Amino acid sequence: MTDQEKHLQDLKEIRSLMEKSSKFVSLSGLSGIITGVVALIGAALAYYRLQQHWMQSDGGRFAEYSSFVHNTIPVQLGWSNLVFDLVAIACGVLFVAVVASTYLTVKTAKKNGQSMWDKSSQLLAVNMMIPLAIGGVFALIMIKQDLFGLVAPVTLIFYGLALINSSKYTLHDIRYLGFAEVILGLMNAASIGYGIFYWAIGFGLLHIIYGVLMYFKYERK
């Protein structure tokens, strides 16, 4: 190894140490894959529940479904159970995804010799939770006002903003996932009534793609 190559190697190591001290770089790519798979399962369960409701409804009740997703008339009797089931599925998916992501991230942090709850991870958590909390409250308001068709785009947009806002405290690659989520949410807002499919793409497919890329880029080696 020449002196020039040795100096370049030293600079790379110094840069890596500085990045670890200022950013939380132990996000797990596998957690992204698991989150995506769980989200796809949740979307499939939600779609099955919707199909079940349609089959149990009288003929011609598609107009009621149209009003449900397009918010043209108040929600009719019987939709409250459906809404509860869909919210329960979403909460279940969120719980499993958070537990799996936390476990794998802790494992990755230990492997990298990085504390799970240092200053960088705290800044990451705060900057991610602020947009998520605001988006969550906004989504609950949409549900309270029977504006169900806006729940999916709202959650996608605010989740994307949370990723973008917190990207300066972790791997920069997460910013691209954030932009993709925001764009997907805006597309959904322009085509109300297809929220479950946009959810499946945003929280399912995009997470799997992101997780695979992160795994091969940072963890496999």
Protein Blocks (a to p, Z undefined) as FASTA:
>chain_A
ZZklmmmmmmmmmmmmmmmmmpcckbcfklmmmmmmmmmmmmmmmmmmmmmmmmmpcehi
lmmmmmmmnopaccdehjlmmmmmmmmmmmmmmmmmmmmmmmmmmmmmmmnopafbbfkl
mmmmmmmmmmmmmmmmmmmmmmmnopaklmmmmmmmmmmmmmmmmmmmmcfklmmmmmmm
mmmmmmmmmmghilmmmmmmmmmmmmmmmmmmmmmmmmmZZ
